[in-house]
Amino acid sequence: MTTAARLMHLGAFLMETGHHVAAWRHPDVQADAGTDFRAYAALASMAERACFDAIFVADSVAANVDDSATRAARSDRLDPLTLLPALAAVTARIGLIATATTTYNEPYHLARKFASLDHISGGRAGWNLVTSDNAAEARNFGRTEHVGHAERYARAREFHRVVTGLWDSWADDSFVRDKASGAYYDAATLRVLNHDGPHFSVAGPLNVPRPVQGWPVVVQAGASDAGRDLAAQTADVVFTAHARLDSAQAFYRDMKARAVAAGRAPGDLKIMPGLSVVVARTDDEARERFDALQALVDPVAGVAMLARMLGNFDLSGYPLDGPLPELPLTDSGQRSRQALLTALAGDERLTIRELVLRIAAGRGHVTVVGSATTVADLMQTWFESDAADGFNVMPAELPAGLDAFCSLVVPELQRRGLFRTAYTGRTLREHLGLQRPVRA
Ligand SMILES: Cc1cc2nc3c(=O)[nH]c(=O)nc-3n(C[C@H](O)[C@H](O)[C@H](O)COP(=O)(O)O)c2cc1C
């Protein structure tokens, strides 16, 4: 008996005009695409034709309006939980993963919205459960200061328990809607949550039937110790940032071990690093496209992006051509990203300006610039050496970058037997090879 080949999973991480910080300034790019539904619809259809597992949409609940605001893109974006139900209506198979924060939402709201998205899309919903790395969000929710790191994770853990409990309010067959007898639902199958914990008090039940997938797919992206533990216990997919193969391998090993320690099988948790990519027909052509984007980087916008990624550290007093200063451990931002960027600058002795250019396309995720062969080689190496179960693909500029990936890299991966040539499942769980949760 032959076993089916292991296939990689692909997410299309759609970031407004593209992931490169200067993409919006490129002549081929529609500068307002990040708030244009039709642009998103075209991208989602493109990714679906290429058989991607899912599209992935990041979020924050605050606009970037710091000193560099007039020079930085990404001050405006659409709400993912409004965008993705609309995209569900113009697609049929691709998964739809929306980011939503546990720090500045209530669990009943999110349980209901994701259950609704799962029904609207026929089982294609995914939730990127984050703890908010943007301190500016606090001021939009009645606080003067961001919630601290440990507290954010304690809240996230309880949030997940409440949301999944609400999704299990009803059995799959609770709503009998029997016209003859007049019974609308079977009360014996109803489970009222009655949760009372340190952060939330939620009675339930949810006023949406059990989601098509049982539970929508849960994605997480924290990589601090607290983030890894939470993901190992509760996530289906981990989205993660690595600049190098060895750090991706160490992360992969660690996460699979933590999943096993939490009583799960290693395959229950899919590890998908981000892949920042510029692809063209030849290596030289790809390099030219990349160089054209790099030439558009505005140092003010670039340094502001770097400062945010370091945990809102004020870099304005430091010379652009000097080294990165010593940084205090961030309590408001992403600890894992701060560590990644500090290590990158230290290992390669980068100045602030050089570090900005290094992360302009991928914000610290591995960046590959080249032909389909070059890109597929890197993906195959990571996939086959226990660094990745798939990738969240981050095109530098949109739509051309996704188009080039779909027309050049996807066929190359398919030729190598590494990626599907047609969807075999209907739901996002089926695409990812994940079990449907049984209601306990
Ligand atoms: C690859 C990646 C993508 C993320 N996307 C978002 C996002 O869209 N919105 C958000 O608020 N946080 C986002 N985060 C933040 C995390 O999910 C996490 O909750 C927070 O950074 C704390 O991370 P830590 O555990 O590494 O300290 C992202 C993190 C990573 C690594």
The ligand as an ORCA input file, in Angstrom:
! r2SCAN-3c Opt
* xyz 0 1
  C       3.568     36.439     11.770
  C       2.755     37.213     12.762
  C       1.593     37.891     12.372
  C       0.830     38.592     13.302
  N      -0.280     39.271     12.903
  C      -0.926     40.059     13.806
  C      -2.017     40.870     13.424
  O      -2.429     40.891     12.275
  N      -2.612     41.654     14.357
  C      -2.195     41.670     15.661
  O      -2.780     42.398     16.473
  N      -1.171     40.894     16.051
  C      -0.532     40.118     15.146
  N       0.504     39.355     15.557
  C       0.800     39.348     16.989
  C       0.698     38.020     17.676
  O      -0.344     37.248     17.249
  C       0.854     37.974     19.155
  O      -0.373     37.917     19.771
  C       1.684     39.055     19.752
  O       2.652     39.416     18.837
  C       2.444     38.586     20.935
  O       3.459     37.803     20.424
  P       4.601     37.173     21.260
  O       4.008     35.956     21.892
  O       5.613     36.809     20.205
  O       5.084     38.205     22.242
  C       1.250     38.634     14.636
  C       2.418     37.956     15.019
  C       3.169     37.258     14.102
  C       4.413     36.530     14.565
*
